[in-house]
Amino acid sequence: MKALRFNQTGDLNHLEFIEFTKPTLNDDEVMVQIKPAQLATLCAA
């Protein structure tokens, strides 16, 4: 699986693209797939 992850709090410079193995789910868990997604920054005026 591939994901975007913040490796620490802060701005988008802390965002990293990672690859990891698919997690094993318990009977009471589900996995959600998000296809279209957007990251937006909030700007103070």
Backbone as ProteinMPNN parsed JSONL, in Angstrom:
{"seq_chain_A": "MKALRFNQTGDLNHLEFIEFTKPTLNDDEVMVQIKPAQLATLCAA", "coords_chain_A": {"N_chain_A": [[0.845, -1.169, 0.0], [0.355, 2.324, -0.506], [0.958, 5.559, 0.878], [0.438, 8.925, 2.032], [2.091, 10.624, 4.55], [2.411, 12.53, 7.503], [5.453, 13.114, 8.996], [6.045, 14.565, 11.19], [4.539, 17.211, 13.143], [3.487, 20.218, 11.516], [4.165, 22.121, 8.532], [3.508, 21.402, 4.999], [5.996, 20.514, 4.217], [6.761, 18.497, 5.864], [5.513, 16.283, 5.017], [5.497, 12.983, 3.824], [5.936, 10.44, 1.327], [5.088, 7.143, 1.615], [5.531, 3.561, 1.594], [3.898, 0.626, 2.578], [3.105, -2.547, 4.147], [-0.019, -4.226, 3.658], [-2.376, -3.869, 6.221], [-3.43, -6.286, 8.708], [-6.731, -7.026, 9.434], [-9.016, -7.013, 12.209], [-12.03, -8.803, 13.178], [-13.896, -6.851, 13.864], [-13.178, -4.561, 12.48], [-12.727, -2.318, 9.696], [-11.474, -1.486, 6.403], [-10.974, 1.512, 4.757], [-11.096, 2.84, 1.539], [-9.851, 5.625, -0.045], [-10.277, 7.452, -2.848], [-10.317, 10.016, -4.589], [-8.61, 12.757, -3.267], [-7.566, 15.651, -1.404], [-5.135, 17.906, -0.23], [-5.145, 20.776, 1.665], [-3.908, 23.944, 2.577], [-4.326, 26.126, 5.359], [-4.645, 29.541, 5.361], [-3.764, 32.362, 7.166], [-5.291, 35.486, 7.248]], "CA_chain_A": [[0.0, 0.0, 0.0], [1.067, 3.595, -0.525], [0.267, 6.566, 1.684], [1.104, 10.173, 2.395], [2.095, 10.67, 6.012], [3.193, 13.574, 8.162], [6.401, 12.502, 9.918], [5.97, 15.402, 12.394], [3.586, 18.287, 12.937], [4.039, 21.372, 10.819], [3.631, 22.401, 7.204], [3.553, 20.301, 4.038], [7.362, 20.025, 4.059], [6.911, 17.32, 6.711], [4.723, 15.213, 4.406], [6.339, 12.031, 3.106], [5.266, 9.361, 0.608], [5.619, 5.888, 2.146], [4.938, 2.313, 1.142], [3.859, -0.292, 3.709], [2.324, -3.751, 3.899], [-1.451, -4.123, 3.967], [-2.595, -4.314, 7.604], [-4.37, -7.364, 8.997], [-7.882, -6.468, 10.142], [-9.794, -7.846, 13.113], [-13.423, -8.981, 12.75], [-14.682, -5.641, 14.121], [-12.519, -3.443, 11.811], [-12.887, -2.199, 8.246], [-10.504, -0.638, 5.734], [-11.648, 2.467, 3.882], [-10.262, 3.3, 0.431], [-10.182, 6.981, -0.481], [-9.677, 7.654, -4.168], [-9.941, 11.422, -4.767], [-8.324, 13.437, -2.012], [-6.838, 16.895, -1.576], [-4.599, 18.541, 0.972], [-5.202, 22.223, 1.528], [-3.337, 24.657, 3.712], [-5.123, 27.235, 5.837], [-3.845, 30.77, 5.379], [-4.298, 33.435, 8.017], [-5.318, 36.76, 6.518]], "C_chain_A": [[0.892, 1.232, 0.0], [0.261, 4.619, 0.258], [1.108, 7.828, 1.774], [0.987, 10.302, 3.899], [2.914, 11.868, 6.479], [4.141, 12.89, 9.138], [6.576, 13.334, 11.18], [4.966, 16.521, 12.108], [4.272, 19.457, 12.244], [3.405, 21.545, 9.456], [3.818, 21.191, 6.28], [4.971, 19.797, 3.767], [7.622, 18.768, 4.888], [6.112, 16.127, 6.184], [5.663, 14.291, 3.634], [5.486, 10.944, 2.468], [5.899, 8.058, 1.067], [4.909, 4.704, 1.497], [4.988, 1.343, 2.323], [2.992, -1.482, 3.37], [0.873, -3.532, 4.316], [-1.692, -4.656, 5.373], [-3.589, -5.476, 7.69], [-5.492, -6.789, 9.853], [-8.511, -7.488, 11.071], [-11.231, -7.918, 12.597], [-14.26, -7.72, 12.92], [-14.062, -4.4, 13.477], [-12.8, -3.468, 10.309], [-11.761, -1.328, 7.693], [-11.266, 0.228, 4.735], [-10.667, 2.905, 2.802], [-10.755, 4.67, -0.011], [-9.499, 7.209, -1.814], [-9.345, 9.12, -4.405], [-9.726, 12.079, -3.4], [-7.508, 14.69, -2.299], [-6.338, 17.373, -0.232], [-4.608, 20.034, 0.729], [-4.591, 22.854, 2.771], [-4.264, 25.81, 4.083], [-4.219, 28.465, 5.928], [-4.519, 31.794, 6.269], [-4.209, 34.742, 7.259], [-4.829, 37.898, 7.367]], "O_chain_A": [[2.037, 1.187, 0.449], [-0.967, 4.557, 0.298], [2.328, 7.797, 1.612], [-0.091, 10.112, 4.462], [3.968, 12.177, 5.922], [3.69, 12.16, 10.02], [7.187, 12.871, 12.143], [4.592, 16.745, 10.957], [5.48, 19.654, 12.374], [2.254, 21.166, 9.242], [4.226, 20.113, 6.713], [5.133, 18.747, 3.144], [8.594, 18.053, 4.643], [6.045, 15.083, 6.834], [6.52, 14.756, 2.882], [4.44, 10.572, 3.0], [7.108, 7.875, 0.93], [3.826, 4.842, 0.928], [6.013, 1.247, 2.998], [2.222, -1.438, 2.411], [0.585, -2.746, 5.219], [-1.268, -5.765, 5.695], [-4.473, -5.619, 6.844], [-5.239, -6.145, 10.871], [-8.539, -8.681, 10.769], [-11.605, -7.179, 11.686], [-15.238, -7.532, 12.197], [-14.385, -3.284, 13.884], [-13.077, -4.521, 9.735], [-11.167, -0.532, 8.421], [-12.095, -0.264, 3.97], [-9.539, 3.296, 3.105], [-11.935, 4.85, -0.313], [-8.272, 7.163, -1.901], [-8.161, 9.457, -4.423], [-10.559, 11.964, -2.501], [-6.835, 14.775, -3.327], [-7.03, 17.26, 0.78], [-4.128, 20.503, -0.303], [-4.747, 22.345, 3.88], [-4.911, 26.397, 3.216], [-3.141, 28.405, 6.519], [-5.713, 32.058, 6.133], [-3.167, 35.068, 6.691], [-4.788, 39.039, 6.906]]}, "name": "protein", "num_of_chains": 1, "seq": "MKALRFNQTGDLNHLEFIEFTKPTLNDDEVMVQIKPAQLATLCAA"}
